[in-house]
């Protein structure tokens, strides 16, 4: 059974994701799909619209066969470690033959050449990044410019001109870097993103809209979740309406403002400095800006904090680290490079059950179906449990079982 791996957030699963999944099966000539999916908090430093079990069910009903959770220690990281964690999990299953990701360019050749050049972190490249950062650029902009200069110096004008600043292209590069660094035999492919950009808020097609635009529909004051119907599969809409009826389908930073501001106000700058992504004096800037706010709203705080250097995504990740208690020590490069020590299965189909049978023989890591089954304490698994608890506290009627659902919930199964 040839198997393709996908790296996803499905926030929520929509028609564009379904297209990517079907194209991935086709161009890789695969029979089954293993998806590594972010849990309750996401790569841009945001809570997921819907909890990880609902999104896993969306994925399974949309065509995935096994859904594996990307631990929160990696799912909330910048592209390098997000990509490394996800690819390492696919590699660890022992059953994934191909990886297919979406990209704005739809051309994997230049990305592969860049990845081969940069896989072993050449000192000259690190120097270029430092030079670009010294000019006041944000890290993503500095990284893209450093790649351009490095590939020009290597004589590869096509790779130098590649639109790396586009977010899916950047993620794709880091997936390829991870494959190189892991020495993986997984074969990479890409599908061109069509009709809606990564963060496009406007809707310009009758059936395809970005996840950003769909979340705008669900979270908007005048909109209703049912208005997302043209842009999502029927199964997604069913689950969206189900969770909305339970008061659990509109998760955003709004639900966590009180908890965040409590920590920002009660902890001194020196304590805030210990959190991951808190750098370049950001902790002091936060303390200066808090008294200037007219209201204690997350968006108002972001507007006060944003600069050319402090991008929205950088700030969201830093503030999320405060909310979740993620320290620099636990999120250090050394710790992240050690990798994930378990494979957490969130759900599977009947065909996925066959794949899991193979995985139990081929996997390089223990396979977990609940946190309660872990044989040894793991700091990253503990962070996943903690993240679920914090996420559930955003619900109006959360129960103790909701907070510790990782210990109780069995994998979602679809026959």
Buried (B, 14 or more C-beta within 10 A) or exposed (E): EEBBBBBBBBBBBBBBBBBBBBBBBEBBEBBBBBBBBBBBBBBBBBBBBBBBBBBBBBBBBBBBBBBBBBBBBBBBBBBBBBBBBBBBBBBBBBBBBBBBBBBBBEBBEBBBBBBEBBBEEEEEBEEBBEBBBEEEBBBBBBBBBBBBBBBEEBEBEEBBEBEBBBBBBBBBBBBBBBBBBBEBEBEBBBBEBBBBBBEBEEBEEEBBBBBBBBBBBBBEEEEEBEEBBBBBBEBBBBBBBBBBEEEBBBBBBBBBBEBBBEBBEEBEBEEBBBBBBBBEEBBEBBBEBBEEEEEBBBEBBBEBBEEEBBBBBBBBBBBBBBBBBBEBEBBEEEBBEEBBBBBBBBBBBEBBBBBBEBBEEEBEBBBBBBBEEBEEEBEBBBBBBBBBBBBBBBBEEBEEEBBBBBBEBEBBEBE
